[in-house]
Structures are given as structure tokens and as C-alpha cells.
Amino acid sequence: MTSNYSVRWAAALFMFAGLLAGPVAQAQETVCARVKIEIKQELTLERQAFDAEMRINNTTDTGVIENVSVEVKITDESGTPVAVTSNPNDLSAQFFVRISNKQNISDVDGTGTVNPKTTSVINWLLIPSPGSAGSNPLGKKYLVGATLKYRFGG
């Protein structure tokens, strides 16, 4: 079975003056995995990096979660996707994103696995580009989310 969950970090990012909150999101159909996403930042200034964390808890005794891939997505407050890059030389993107830490998972590019009774932790560093706050002194709101794909049980 292949599962494709679109997990949204319901985090509102206000450049220069905003709050971030990261609720818990869980797999809904079968309890082979619990997914928790958290953004540990309450205020973000333009060009100030912040951390986004995903935890994938394989609650099974013997099943391996395979082919794990995670794609970080960022939209403006109306839901329009904005350019995100992991290439530090790409000046057209509004956010630079890179993995800063992985525990109990080799990668999130479609080759990762989460072993039984194991919790994998992935952290991303997100950096808004210059000008991403817009011209409003209160800043601009962005939504940060992720699409999690994996294979479980063949």
C-alpha cells in the first residue's frame, strides 16, 4: 500500500512581526505511524532562520516504513505556492530550505526507512530571502507545510 499524506504545518509566518505555532498532525487511517510536525519559533525576522521538525513514529512491531519522502512547501496566506530552494545560489526563491538534522532515517528523498518501534526525526532550516516580508511594516504571512509519502506493507 502506498500512502500520500499532505501534512500542513499550520504555521503562520509573519515576517518582522508574527507568531508561529505548530500543531500535531497524525496519520489518519491506520496507526502504522504517527507524524508530528513542530515549528519552534514565535517570532521571525526577515533573513532570520527558523527550525521546522517532523517526527515519524513507527508504532508497529515488525513493519518497516519504506520509501519515505518529504517535500517542504511554503505558500502565501492565500495559498499560492512560493519558490523554495535548497540551492544557496538561487536568488529567485523566497525561501532557502535545507535539512539540518536526521535521526533514525537515512534520507527523505524517497529512499528513507523507519524501522519498527523507532521514531525518526528530521529538522529543516528555513531562511526567508531578502524582501520576503514585503513592504507592509507588519510583514507578510506564509504557511509552511510538507507532503509526506511512504510505503508500508508492500
Order of alpha helices (4+ residues) and beta strands (2+ residues): beta-beta-beta-beta-beta-beta-beta-beta-beta
